[in-house]
């Protein structure tokens, strides 16, 4: 019998859907998806204001959608977004997850219950069991607190570079996540907004050290487009340089990047949200990272009218990305 390969995804947002959706179809794979606990925007943010004891639910919902077997009824329920009335902008899946958390008083029990109901065999874990705020210091010394302010560029000049990031209060990693990292064969970081989805996980106490100690191959999947306020004019190498601030040098084994430019029409739409194509520039590779470039361009994303958050319109192709990742295990 073929040995089960344990793969961990660390990140959030649409990146989770891309990575998990492609890998789940492979046999003899056990997936563990780890999401940040700093989300404070959109429907999630509104629910968190009503109950400060809850953990964010937006990334969890996306992971459930990505990992569940094809089930149109549940997909429609979890993905439904109210477009008018008192609940306008709220996501029904987020409300269900919030309710389960309140009833159980334990996020891990709530996830277990949801996975059982949705027939999900893989694991989903928050990076920590307590909430925290993502904070960044800009190059001019200004400090911005709260994930939604950083993500939506609220209260600062988005043209300024981020100097460093941290989370408040300091929180310890979920023990279940540390155990999964120790047992993993492959760890996939990203794609996802560099600071609000990825670095937000790496700042949690214990995560970086666990990754350093891991025997697994560690892969970073670079974003296709830049994010205004976080990665303005970044190349692939610029993304890697930021990651290494929080991981340390010599931790990444592979970096996967897309080398196919989107159509001029899509690029024009991204220009409106101040995003650019992430170029791969030939730079001196002192850390001996293996760079893998491929055509990974997926279909353009269509945002719902009631979804007020700024989102990337361009995603990776799940199947193409999964093929490369699976060959690395």
C-alpha positions in Angstrom: 0.0 0.0 0.0 1.3 3.5 -0.9 2.3 5.6 2.0 0.0 8.6 2.8 1.6 11.9 2.0 0.9 14.7 4.5 0.7 18.2 3.0 0.1 21.4 4.9 -1.2 24.6 3.4 -0.5 27.8 5.4 -2.4 31.0 4.4 -5.8 32.2 3.7 -8.2 33.9 1.3 -8.6 32.6 -2.2 -5.2 31.0 -2.1 -6.6 28.3 0.1 -9.3 27.5 -2.5 -6.7 27.3 -5.2 -4.2 25.0 -3.4 -6.7 22.7 -1.6 -9.1 22.4 -4.5 -6.4 21.1 -6.7 -4.7 18.7 -4.2 -7.8 17.1 -2.7 -8.4 14.9 -5.8 -5.1 13.1 -5.4 -5.1 9.7 -3.6 -3.0 8.9 -0.6 -2.9 12.5 0.5 -3.9 13.9 3.9 -4.3 17.7 3.8 -4.1 20.1 6.7 -5.0 23.7 6.1 -4.0 26.4 8.5 -5.6 29.8 8.5 -4.8 33.1 10.2 -6.7 34.5 13.2 -6.3 38.2 12.4 -9.1 38.7 9.9 -11.2 41.7 10.9 -13.0 42.8 7.7 -16.2 42.3 5.7 -18.8 39.9 7.0 -16.3 38.3 9.4 -15.5 41.6 11.0 -19.1 42.5 11.6 -19.7 39.1 13.4 -16.6 39.5 15.5 -17.8 42.9 16.8 -20.9 41.2 18.1 -19.0 38.5 19.9 -15.4 39.1 20.9 -14.8 35.5 21.9 -15.2 34.1 18.4 -12.3 33.3 16.0 -12.5 34.7 12.4 -14.6 32.5 10.1 -14.0 33.8 6.6 -10.9 31.8 5.8 -12.3 28.7 7.5 -15.4 28.9 5.3 -13.3 29.0 2.1 -11.4 26.0 3.2 -14.5 24.1 3.9 -15.8 24.9 0.5 -12.5 23.9 -1.1 -12.3 20.5 0.7 -15.9 19.3 0.7 -17.0 16.8 -1.9 -19.2 18.2 -4.6 -22.5 19.2 -2.9 -24.4 22.0 -4.6 -26.8 22.5 -1.7 -24.1 23.0 0.9 -22.0 25.0 -1.5 -24.9 27.4 -2.1 -25.5 27.7 1.6 -21.9 28.4 2.6 -21.3 30.7 -0.3 -24.5 32.7 -0.1 -24.1 36.4 0.4 -27.0 38.7 1.3 -27.4 41.5 -1.2 -30.0 43.6 0.5 -31.7 44.3 3.8 -30.3 44.2 7.3 -27.9 41.4 6.4 -26.6 43.0 3.2 -22.9 41.9 2.7 -23.1 39.2 5.3 -22.2 35.6 4.2 -24.5 32.9 5.4 -21.7 30.4 5.8 -19.9 32.9 8.2 -23.1 33.2 10.3 -23.5 29.4 10.5 -19.8 29.0 11.6 -20.2 31.8 14.2 -23.3 30.1 15.6 -21.6 26.7 15.9 -18.7 28.4 17.7 -21.0 30.1 20.2 -22.8 26.8 20.9 -19.7 24.6 21.3 -17.5 27.3 22.9 -14.7 25.6 21.1 -13.5 26.4 17.5 -11.9 22.9 17.1 -15.2 21.2 18.1 -17.1 23.4 15.7 -14.7 22.6 12.8 -14.9 18.9 13.7 -18.7 19.1 13.5 -18.7 20.9 10.2 -16.2 18.6 8.6 -18.3 15.6 9.7 -21.5 17.1 8.3 -19.8 18.1 5.0 -18.0 14.7 4.7 -14.5 16.3 4.7 -11.7 13.8 5.5 -9.0 16.4 5.7 -8.1 18.8 8.6 -8.6 22.5 9.0 -7.0 24.4 11.9 -6.7 28.0 13.1 -3.0 28.9 13.5 -3.8 29.9 17.1 -6.7 29.4 19.5 -7.0 33.1 20.3 -7.6 36.2 18.1 -5.0 38.9 17.5 -4.6 42.1 15.5 -2.1 42.3 12.6 0.0 45.5 12.9 2.5 47.0 10.5 5.0 49.8 10.6 5.3 51.8 7.3 8.6 53.3 6.0 7.6 56.7 7.4 7.2 55.3 10.9 3.4 55.2 10.9 1.8 52.2 12.6 -1.4 50.7 11.2 -3.4 48.2 13.3 -6.1 45.8 12.2 -6.1 43.5 9.2 -9.0 45.2 7.5 -7.2 48.6 7.7 -4.1 47.1 6.1 -6.0 45.1 3.6 -8.3 47.9 2.5 -5.6 50.6 2.8 -7.6 52.7 5.4 -5.9 55.6 7.1 -2.5 55.6 5.3 -0.8 56.2 2.0 -0.8 52.8 0.2 2.2 53.9 -1.8 4.4 53.6 1.3 6.3 50.4 1.9 5.7 48.2 4.9 8.8 48.1 7.0 7.8 45.3 9.5 4.8 43.4 10.8 3.7 41.8 14.1 0.6 40.7 15.9 -1.0 42.1 19.1 -1.3 40.5 21.6 1.4 37.9 21.3 -0.3 34.5 21.0 1.0 31.0 20.9 0.6 28.6 18.0 -2.2 26.0 18.1 -0.5 22.8 19.4 -2.4 20.8 16.7 -0.7 22.9 14.1 2.8 22.4 15.6 2.2 18.7 15.6 1.0 18.7 12.0 4.1 20.7 10.9 6.3 18.1 12.6 4.7 15.2 10.8 4.4 16.9 7.3 6.0 15.8 4.1 5.3 19.0 2.3 4.4 22.5 3.6 2.9 25.0 1.1 3.0 28.7 2.1 0.7 30.9 0.0 -0.5 32.1 -2.4 -2.4 34.9 -0.7 -2.0 38.5 0.3 1.6 38.6 1.6 1.0 40.3 4.9 -2.7 39.8 5.8 -2.8 36.1 4.8 0.7 34.7 5.0 2.9 36.8 7.4 -0.1 37.0 9.8 0.4 33.2 10.3 4.2 33.3 10.5 4.1 36.0 13.3 2.3 33.6 15.7 4.8 32.5 18.4 6.1 29.0 17.6 5.3 28.8 13.9 8.6 30.0 12.4 10.6 27.8 14.8 8.4 24.8 13.9 9.0 25.4 10.2 12.8 25.7 10.8 12.8 22.3 12.6 10.6 20.6 10.1 12.0 17.9 7.8 9.3 18.6 5.2 10.0 20.3 1.9 8.8 23.9 2.2 7.4 25.7 -0.8 6.2 29.2 -1.3 3.7 29.9 -4.1 4.2 33.4 -5.3 1.2 35.7 -6.1 0.4 36.4 -9.7 -0.5 40.1 -9.1 0.7 42.7 -6.6 -1.5 44.0 -3.8 -1.7 47.8 -3.3 -0.6 48.8 0.1 1.3 45.6 0.7 3.4 44.6 -2.3 3.5 47.6 -4.7 5.7 46.8 -7.7 7.1 43.6 -6.0 8.9 41.0 -8.0 8.9 37.3 -7.1 12.2 37.9 -5.2 10.7 40.8 -3.3 8.0 38.5 -2.0 10.6 35.9 -0.9 12.7 38.6 0.8 9.8 39.6 3.0 9.0 35.9 3.9 12.6 35.4 4.9 12.3 38.3 7.4 9.9 36.1 9.4 11.0 32.6 8.5 14.8 33.1 8.5 17.2 32.3 5.7 17.6 28.8 4.2 14.1 27.6 5.2 12.4 27.7 1.8 13.3 24.9 -0.6 11.1 25.9 -3.5 9.4 28.9 -4.9 6.7 28.4 -7.5 5.7 31.4 -9.7 3.5 32.0 -12.7 5.3 33.2 -15.8 2.3 33.8 -18.1 0.9 37.4 -18.3 -2.9 37.8 -18.1 -4.8 39.4 -21.0 -4.6 43.2 -21.5 -8.3 43.4 -20.5 -7.7 41.8 -17.2 -4.5 43.7 -16.5 -6.4 46.9 -17.2 -9.1 46.0 -14.6 -6.3 45.2 -12.1 -4.7 48.6 -12.8 -7.9 50.1 -11.4 -7.2 48.5 -8.0 -3.5 49.4 -8.4 -2.2 45.9 -9.0 0.6 44.8 -11.3 1.9 41.6 -12.7 4.5 40.0 -10.5 7.6 39.6 -12.6 10.4 37.1 -12.1 13.7 39.0 -12.2 16.9 37.1 -12.5 18.6 37.9 -9.2 21.5 36.3 -7.3 20.1 33.3 -5.5 22.3 33.1 -2.4 20.0 30.8 -0.5 20.0 28.0 -3.1 16.2 28.1 -3.5 14.8 26.1 -6.4 12.6 28.4 -8.5 9.9 26.8 -10.6 8.2 28.9 -13.3 5.2 27.7 -15.2 2.0 28.7 -16.9 -0.3 28.8 -13.9 -2.8 31.3 -15.0 -6.4 30.4 -14.0 -9.8 31.9 -14.8 -10.6 35.5 -13.9 -12.6 35.9 -10.7 -16.0 37.5 -10.8 -16.9 39.4 -7.6 -20.5 39.6 -6.3 -22.0 43.1 -6.1 -22.6 42.8 -2.4 -18.9 41.9 -1.7 -17.4 45.2 -0.8 -13.8 44.0 -0.2 -11.0 44.7 -2.7 -10.0 41.3 -4.2 -7.6 40.0 -6.9 -9.4 39.1 -10.1 -6.6 36.7 -11.2 -6.0 33.3 -9.6 -3.8 30.3 -10.2 -5.1 27.3 -12.0 -5.7 24.7 -9.3 -4.9 21.6 -11.4 -1.7 23.0 -12.8 -0.5 24.1 -9.5 -1.4 20.9 -7.8 0.5 18.8 -10.4 3.7 20.7 -9.6 3.2 20.5 -5.8 2.4 16.8 -5.9 5.6 16.1 -7.8 7.6 17.7 -5.0 6.3 15.4 -2.2 
